[in-house]
Amino acid sequence: MNTNSSSRLYPSIQMRRNRGLSGLYLVVAAFLILYAMLFPGILSIGGFSKFTQNWFPLALVTMAQALLMLNGGITLAIGPLVSLGAVIAATTMEGALGVSGGILAVAAAGLAVGAATGAIVTYLRLPAIIVTLAGSFIISGVALILLPRPGGIVPDWLSTVLAGHTPVAFLMLLAILALWKLFLATPLGLGIYAAGDNPVGAFRSGVPVERVKVTAFALSGLLAALTGLFVAAQTGSGDPVIGTPFTLNSIAAAVLGGVGFLGGKGTMRGAICGSLLLSVMINVMFFLGFPPVAQYVAQGLIIVGAVAVPELLCAWRARR
């Protein structure tokens, strides 16, 4: 791949994708201030740790979803992959593989499933939404075969380290974001942005579009499976259906963060802010006494607004 060619594509793509992030930051800040007023305990180390532990899984799956949306794809298999990661972690860590072997097994499963899905989508030219929908049923079935009901065990010390009273989850998120920035400095990282914005132009500039797409799916699968590992550490066991809500929540958070469905729009930091906004929004509605049904309605209206308002603004500017 010609790095100089993809580097020329990057600045213009980034400029377009960063539009509107300042407004998102202001909304997130407003919700955080409101949340701190409703729950002052978040300002303590313990409160901050618990908040970030609840936010961390959503942030990871949002990154997994945004990886594909930035590249012009989407996945409906995020939730089942989270469940599969949790099941593998809970069924391997107390056995011969141990904790390190269990972590490697989770990571390998996520990478393998993601890469296989990406290869099918890329080389067979099938729609990602269809392939990942079918894959979600297969992955869910495998998780249920491995662990038909909640069970297994994650060592107590690992649960304490990952989900104790220290902000380890927040530090891990910072580390993952740092790795993402380093990845963007590589030809493949640049290719994810370039290929998502203009696949034909990226291909003509020397970007290996097909390899980039498979890599994006593989990394997405890795993040989703590792989310399952963290959730298993939180609960101390595995659950073959625990990841179900994450599929739609990952899409919602990415959309809130300004990531477009067709590629070429959005940033990873916007997606992370979207996940933070969704997480804080749910907590604020809880403290304000919203019943669960009203919370779902409010979330839906806010998400529709987040998608519709920018489009309406663009249409208004075009008519001026």
N, C-alpha and C positions, 0 to 999 in steps of 0.2 A: 504493500500500500504506500502511496506517496503522501508522507506526513505533511509536507509543505502545502500540498493541494487541499487536504482536509483542514489544515490550519487556517487557510484563507476562507473556508466556508464557516468556520466556527464563530468569529466575531459577529457577523451579520445575523447568524442564527440566535446567538445569545442575546443580542440587543432586542430582537423581537420577543424572545421568550421571557425577558425580564419585565416587560410592560405589565403594569398593574400590581406588582409585588408590594409596592409601598402601601397601597390601600389594604392589602391582606395583612401586612405587619401591624397596621393600626388597629384592625379588627381583632387580631389575636391579642394585642396588648390590652385592648379594652376588656376583652373577656377574661384575661389573666388578672387584671386589677379587680374586676367584679368577683372573680372566684376567690381571690385573696381576702376580699372584704367579707365574703360569706363564710369562708373557712380559713381563718388566720393561721391555723396549724400548718398550712402548706409552707409557711416561711421557716419552719423548723427543719432540722436535718431529717428527722424521721418522717415528717409530713411530706417533704419534698421527695424523699426516697420512695415512699409509697405511691405518690402521684406519678413519678417517672416510671415506676415498675408497671403501672396500669397503662401508661402511654406507650411504653417501649414496644410491646408486640404490635400495636396499631401502626407505629412509625415504621417498623421493619416491613410489614406487609404492604404498607403504602409505597415504600421504596421499591419493593418487588413488583408492584403493579405499575408504578411510574416508569420503571425501567423499560417495560414493554410498550406503554402508551407513548413515551417519548420516541420510541422506535417505530411507531405506527401500528402497534399490536395491542392486545388485551388478553387477559387470562381469567377464566372462571374456575380455575383449579387451585387458587390460593388457599381457600379454606381446607379442602381435603389434604393439601400438602402440609399445612400446619398440623392437622390431626395425625398424619402419617409420621411427621417428625416427633410429635409427642409420644406416639405409640412406640416407635423404635427406641427412643430414649428410655422410656419406662420399662421396656422388655430386655434391654441389653446391658444396662449399666450395673446391675447387680449380678450379672453372669460372668462368663469367662472373659468377655471383652473388657470389662471394667468401664470406668468413666471415660477415659481417653478413647477407648475403642468405640464406646457408644456415641461419643461426639463425632468421631470419624464416620461411623455408620450413618448417622443422621445427615451429615454434610454430603457424603457420597450419594445417598438416596436422593437428596434434593437436586444435586448437580445432574445425576443420571436421568431423573424424570424430566427435569427442565430441558436438558440437552436433547433428549428423545422427542419431546414435544416440539421443540424448536426445529429439529430436523424434519419432522413430518410436515409442519407448517411451511417450512422454507422450500424443501426439495420436492414435495408433492403438490405445492401450490394450493394448499387447502386453507380455508378461512380460519384464523386463530380462534375465533369465538366458538366455532363448531368443534375443532380439535380439542380445545381445553374443556369444553362442556362434556364431551365424551370421556376425556381423561379424568375429569372430576369424579365420574361414576366409577371408573376403574380404580382410581387411587382410594376412594372411599371404601370400595369393596376389599382392597388389600388391607387397609387399616383395620377393618372389622374382622378379617380373617386372622390377622396377627393378634388382635385383642378384642374379642367379641363384646366385652363390657369394660367399663372403667376399672383399671387395676394397674398392676406393675408397681414399680417403685423407683424413685429417684433418691439417691443418697441425701441424708439430711444436711450434710455439710455443704453439698452443692446448692441445695435450696437456700441455705443460709447465706452463702456467698452471693448468689444471683438475686435473691428476693428477700434479703434481710433488712436491716435498718440502716444500711449505707447506700449512697447513690451510685451503686455499681452499674445499674442499668443506664443511667445518664452518661457515665463515663464510656460505656460500651458503645452507646449511640454516637458520641463524639468520635470515638476511634473508627467506627464504620464510615462516618461522614468524611473523615480524613483519608481513609482508604479509597473512598469514592473520588475524592479530588485527585488523588494520585492516579487512579485508573483513568480519569479524564485526560491525563497528560500522555497516555499511551495512544497509539494509532487506533486500537479497537475502541477505546473510550471516546475519542473524537468521532469515530465512525458511527456510534450510536446516535449522536446528535445529528450528524450530517445525513445519514441514511433515513432518519425519521423525518427530516425536513424536506428532502428532495432525493428520493432513491435513485432516480435516473441520473441526476446531476452528480450525486455522490459516486455512483458507479463509474461515470465518465471521468471522475477526478481520481480514480484509482482505489476507492474504498471497496473492500470485499464485503458487499452488502449481505450476502448470504451467510458468511461466517459471523458477521456482526450480529445478525438476527439470532442465530443459534446461541451465540455467547450471551446475548441478552436474556434469552429464555433460561439458559443454564444458571446464570447468576440470580435470576428471579426465583427459580426453584430452590437454590441454596438459601436465600434469605427467608423464604417461606418455611422451609424445613427447620432452620435454626430458630425461627419464631416458635415452632412447636416445641423445640427443646426447652426454650425459656418458659413457655407456658407450663410444661410438665414440671419444671423446677419450682414454679410458683405453687402448683397444686400438690406436688409431691408424688404424682402418679400420672398415668396416661389415660386418655379418653379418646376413643375412635371418632367422636363427632364434635370435639371441642372447638375445632376450627371453623365450623359452619358460618358463624356471623362475619368472619373476616373477609370473605369474598366481596360482598357488597360494600362493607365498610372501607375496604382498601380502595375501591373505585370512587366511593363518595369522598374520601379524604383527598385523593389525588385530584379530583375535579374541583373541590374546594380550594386546593392549592394552585389552581390555574392550569393544570395539565390537560391538554386537549386529547380527544379520542382518536384523532386521525394522524397523530405525530406532528412534529414541527412546532409545537407550542407547549411551553412550560419549562420548569426547572426542577431539579431534585430538592433544592432548598424550599421552593414553593410547595412541593408535595409534603415535605416534612412539616411545614407550617400548617398545611391543610389538616394533617393528622393531629397536630397539637390543637388546632381550633376545634375539630370534631370531638376530641377527648375532653377538652375544657367545657365545650358546649353541653355535652352530656352531663358532666358534673354540676354545672351551673343550674341546668334545668332540674336536676335532682334536688339541689339545695333550695330551689325556689318552690318546690312542692309540686312540680308537674307530674301528673300520673303517667305511667309508661306509655299509654296510647297517645297522649298529647305530646310526649317527647318524640315519638316516631313521626307524628304529623309535623311538628316544628322542624325536626331535622330535614324532612323531605322538602318543606317549603324553603328552608335556608339553602339547601343544595340546588334546588331549581333556580332560586334567585342568583346564586353564585354563577350558574351557567348562563342564565338569561341576561343579566345586567350587562356583562361585558359585550355580549352580542348586540344588545340594543344600543349601547354606547357607540359601538363601531358603525352600526347602521346610521345613527344620528350624525356622527362625524362625516360619513360618506355623503349625506344629503346636504351638508353645509357648503 
